[in-house]
Amino acid sequence: MKTVEYKPIGTIHSPHKDLQGMPIQPVGAKGVKGQIELENEYLEGLKDLEGFSHIILIYHLHMCNGHSLRVKPFLDNVKRGIFATRAPKRPNPIGMSVVCLEKVEGNIIHISNVDVLDGTPLLDIKPYIPHFDTCEDEDVCVGWFDDKKQEVKEKKSDTRFID
């Protein structure tokens, strides 16, 4: 298998200094403010971004060591296949969050609903466009998560994925 390498385009800053006790998804981080410090060489790529209310952050889960193909996710006590979860112990430690875009000031992007550890390397930013991801007439199934969706707002991370 070939190796794929990415260069971070910036750093995500948040009030979350410790993995334990963090919100596990952006919906549980409502109102939590953060910033992205974009590397100056990518500044031109921010043109027109302020027209969006939400953005998708793709980032490197830099505190993860190793991976597990079966994990006990934060919202369950049953081991699940890693690809049926959003748990961080992935073969490629890539995270994704949809956050609110507050404003752009130079190379600083102000965001809210931040569920990301302070100092996380940012790999990419994409505009969030709900019309691209699902059609209104599609039935969306969320598997084992269906009866857990009310818990996600209050659930915080614990030590289960910390090595």
C-alpha positions as CSV (number, residue, x, y, z in Angstrom):
1,M,0.0,0.0,0.0
2,K,1.2,3.5,-0.8
3,T,1.8,6.1,1.9
4,V,-0.3,9.2,1.7
5,E,1.0,12.4,3.3
6,Y,-0.8,15.6,4.1
7,K,0.6,19.0,5.2
8,P,-1.6,20.9,7.7
9,I,-3.0,24.1,6.3
10,G,-3.5,25.6,9.8
11,T,-4.2,24.9,13.5
12,I,-7.6,24.7,15.3
13,H,-7.7,26.5,18.6
14,S,-10.4,25.8,21.2
15,P,-11.0,25.9,24.9
16,H,-10.7,22.1,25.0
17,K,-7.2,21.5,26.4
18,D,-7.8,17.9,27.5
19,L,-9.4,15.0,25.7
20,Q,-11.4,13.9,28.7
21,G,-14.6,15.9,29.2
22,M,-14.8,17.3,25.7
23,P,-18.0,17.3,23.7
24,I,-18.1,14.3,21.4
25,Q,-19.8,16.1,18.5
26,P,-20.4,19.7,17.5
27,V,-24.1,19.5,18.5
28,G,-22.8,19.0,22.1
29,A,-20.5,22.1,21.8
30,K,-23.3,24.6,21.1
31,G,-21.9,28.1,21.5
32,V,-18.3,27.0,22.2
33,K,-16.0,29.5,20.4
34,G,-12.8,28.7,18.7
35,Q,-10.4,29.9,16.0
36,I,-8.6,28.6,13.1
37,E,-5.1,30.0,12.4
38,L,-4.6,29.4,8.7
39,E,-1.1,29.4,7.3
40,N,-0.5,32.6,5.3
41,E,0.2,30.7,2.1
42,Y,-3.4,29.6,2.0
43,L,-5.0,33.1,2.7
44,E,-6.2,33.6,-0.9
45,G,-8.3,30.4,-0.6
46,L,-10.5,32.1,2.0
47,K,-12.1,34.3,-0.7
48,D,-15.9,34.0,-0.7
49,L,-15.9,31.7,2.4
50,E,-17.8,34.3,4.5
51,G,-20.9,33.7,2.4
52,F,-21.5,30.4,4.3
53,S,-22.9,30.0,7.7
54,H,-21.3,26.6,8.3
55,I,-18.0,24.9,7.3
56,I,-16.7,21.4,7.4
57,L,-13.3,21.0,9.1
58,I,-11.2,18.0,8.2
59,Y,-8.4,17.5,10.6
60,H,-5.7,15.1,11.9
61,L,-6.5,13.4,15.2
62,H,-3.0,14.1,16.5
63,M,-3.4,12.6,19.9
64,C,-4.5,9.1,18.7
65,N,-2.0,6.3,18.8
66,G,-2.8,3.2,16.8
67,H,-6.2,2.0,15.8
68,S,-8.9,-0.6,16.6
69,L,-11.3,-2.1,14.2
70,R,-13.9,-2.7,16.9
71,V,-14.5,0.0,19.5
72,K,-17.0,0.8,22.2
73,P,-18.2,4.3,21.1
74,F,-19.0,7.1,23.6
75,L,-22.7,6.6,23.1
76,D,-22.8,2.8,23.5
77,N,-21.6,0.0,25.7
78,V,-21.4,-2.5,22.8
79,K,-18.3,-2.9,20.6
80,R,-19.0,-1.7,17.1
81,G,-17.0,-1.8,13.9
82,I,-14.9,1.4,13.7
83,F,-16.4,2.3,10.3
84,A,-19.9,2.3,11.9
85,T,-18.8,4.9,14.5
86,R,-17.2,8.3,14.6
87,A,-14.7,7.1,17.2
88,P,-11.1,8.5,16.9
89,K,-9.1,5.2,16.9
90,R,-9.2,4.9,13.1
91,P,-6.7,3.4,10.7
92,N,-6.3,6.9,9.4
93,P,-6.8,9.3,12.3
94,I,-8.9,11.8,10.4
95,G,-11.7,13.8,12.1
96,M,-14.5,15.9,10.7
97,S,-16.7,18.5,12.2
98,V,-19.4,20.9,10.9
99,V,-19.0,24.2,12.7
100,C,-20.6,27.6,12.5
101,L,-18.5,30.2,10.7
102,E,-18.6,33.5,12.6
103,K,-16.2,35.7,10.6
104,V,-12.9,35.8,8.8
105,E,-10.2,38.3,9.8
106,G,-7.1,37.9,7.8
107,N,-5.7,34.4,8.4
108,I,-7.9,33.9,11.5
109,I,-11.3,32.2,11.0
110,H,-13.7,32.6,14.0
111,I,-15.9,29.5,14.5
112,S,-18.4,28.2,17.1
113,N,-19.8,24.8,18.1
114,V,-16.2,23.6,18.4
115,D,-15.7,20.0,19.5
116,V,-12.0,19.8,18.6
117,L,-9.0,19.6,20.9
118,D,-6.9,22.8,21.0
119,G,-3.8,22.6,18.8
120,T,-5.4,20.2,16.3
121,P,-3.7,20.3,12.8
122,L,-6.3,21.3,10.2
123,L,-6.1,19.5,6.8
124,D,-8.9,21.1,4.9
125,I,-12.0,23.4,5.0
126,K,-15.1,22.8,2.9
127,P,-18.3,24.8,2.8
128,Y,-21.2,22.9,4.3
129,I,-24.1,22.7,1.8
130,P,-26.9,20.4,3.1
131,H,-28.4,20.2,-0.3
132,F,-25.3,18.2,-1.5
133,D,-25.5,15.5,1.1
134,T,-29.1,14.3,1.2
135,C,-32.2,14.7,-0.8
136,E,-35.4,15.7,0.9
137,D,-37.2,12.7,-0.4
138,E,-34.6,10.1,0.8
139,D,-35.1,8.0,3.9
140,V,-32.0,8.4,6.0
141,C,-31.1,5.5,8.4
142,V,-28.6,6.0,11.1
143,G,-28.1,2.4,12.2
144,W,-27.4,1.6,15.8
145,F,-27.3,5.3,16.6
146,D,-31.0,5.8,16.1
147,D,-32.0,5.3,19.7
148,K,-29.0,7.3,21.0
149,K,-29.4,10.6,19.1
150,Q,-30.9,12.4,22.1
151,E,-27.8,11.6,24.2
152,V,-25.2,13.2,22.0
153,K,-25.8,16.8,23.2
154,E,-24.9,16.0,26.8
155,K,-22.3,13.2,26.3
156,K,-18.7,14.1,27.0
157,S,-15.6,12.2,26.1
158,D,-13.9,10.0,28.6
159,T,-10.6,8.1,28.7
160,R,-11.6,5.1,26.6
161,F,-9.6,6.2,23.5
162,I,-6.6,7.7,25.4
163,D,-3.5,5.6,25.3
